[in-house]
Amino acid sequence: MVEIHAPNALDAGPPTAGIVVDEARAVELYDLAMKGDIKELLARADSASAGDPAAAPVYQEVQRLARRFDFKGIRRVLDLAREKNS
């Protein structure tokens, strides 16, 4: 019998780790999350994803979290991405 173990997602780090995002876009999305403006947040994240394909995973994660109304998660993802800019 062979056991196959799925890799622990926590060991791999977040799927957006190491991705650098545009500071202005990150600030804009962060502000929208703070305001709770889901509709505009989704639209801006979609636009950012199309305009910056290299950072699209971050913006897609923001959209996923926004659809779940996870504002704390959005802020966490954006904070991590902004730290990479430093």
C-alpha positions as CSV (number, residue, x, y, z in Angstrom):
1,M,0.0,0.0,0.0
2,V,1.3,3.5,-0.9
3,E,0.1,6.5,1.0
4,I,0.0,9.8,-0.9
5,H,0.0,12.9,1.2
6,A,-1.1,16.2,-0.2
7,P,1.4,19.0,0.6
8,N,0.5,21.1,3.6
9,A,-0.7,24.4,2.2
10,L,0.7,26.2,5.2
11,D,4.2,24.9,4.3
12,A,4.1,26.4,0.9
13,G,3.1,29.9,2.1
14,P,0.4,32.0,0.6
15,P,-0.2,31.7,-3.2
16,T,0.5,35.4,-3.5
17,A,3.9,35.3,-1.6
18,G,6.7,37.1,-3.4
19,I,4.5,38.9,-5.8
20,V,5.1,42.6,-6.0
21,V,2.1,44.9,-6.6
22,D,1.8,48.5,-7.7
23,E,1.8,50.6,-4.5
24,A,-0.9,53.0,-5.7
25,R,-3.2,50.1,-6.7
26,A,-2.6,48.3,-3.4
27,V,-3.4,51.5,-1.4
28,E,-6.6,52.1,-3.5
29,L,-7.8,48.6,-3.0
30,Y,-7.0,48.7,0.7
31,D,-9.0,51.9,1.1
32,L,-11.9,50.4,-0.7
33,A,-11.8,47.4,1.6
34,M,-11.7,49.7,4.6
35,K,-14.8,51.5,3.3
36,G,-16.5,48.1,2.6
37,D,-17.2,49.1,-1.0
38,I,-17.4,45.6,-2.5
39,K,-18.7,46.5,-5.9
40,E,-16.0,49.1,-6.6
41,L,-13.3,46.8,-5.0
42,L,-14.2,44.0,-7.3
43,A,-14.2,46.3,-10.3
44,R,-10.8,47.9,-9.5
45,A,-9.2,44.5,-8.6
46,D,-10.4,43.2,-12.0
47,S,-9.0,46.2,-13.8
48,A,-5.7,45.9,-11.8
49,S,-5.5,42.2,-12.7
50,A,-5.9,43.0,-16.4
51,G,-3.4,45.9,-16.3
52,D,-0.7,44.0,-14.3
53,P,-0.7,40.3,-15.3
54,A,2.4,39.6,-13.1
55,A,0.5,40.6,-10.0
56,A,-2.8,39.1,-11.1
57,P,-2.8,36.4,-8.5
58,V,-2.8,39.0,-5.7
59,Y,-5.7,40.9,-7.3
60,Q,-7.6,37.6,-8.0
61,E,-7.2,36.7,-4.3
62,V,-8.5,40.1,-3.3
63,Q,-11.6,39.4,-5.5
64,R,-12.1,36.0,-4.0
65,L,-11.9,37.4,-0.5
66,A,-14.2,40.3,-1.4
67,R,-16.9,37.9,-2.6
68,R,-16.7,36.3,0.8
69,F,-16.8,39.7,2.5
70,D,-13.4,38.9,4.2
71,F,-12.1,42.5,4.6
72,K,-9.5,41.4,7.2
73,G,-8.2,38.9,4.7
74,I,-8.1,41.5,1.9
75,R,-6.1,43.8,4.1
76,R,-3.7,41.0,5.1
77,V,-3.1,40.1,1.5
78,L,-2.5,43.7,0.5
79,D,-0.3,44.4,3.5
80,L,1.9,41.3,2.6
81,A,2.1,42.4,-1.0
82,R,3.0,46.0,-0.1
83,E,5.8,44.7,2.3
84,K,7.4,43.1,-0.8
85,N,7.7,46.6,-2.3
86,S,9.8,47.8,0.6
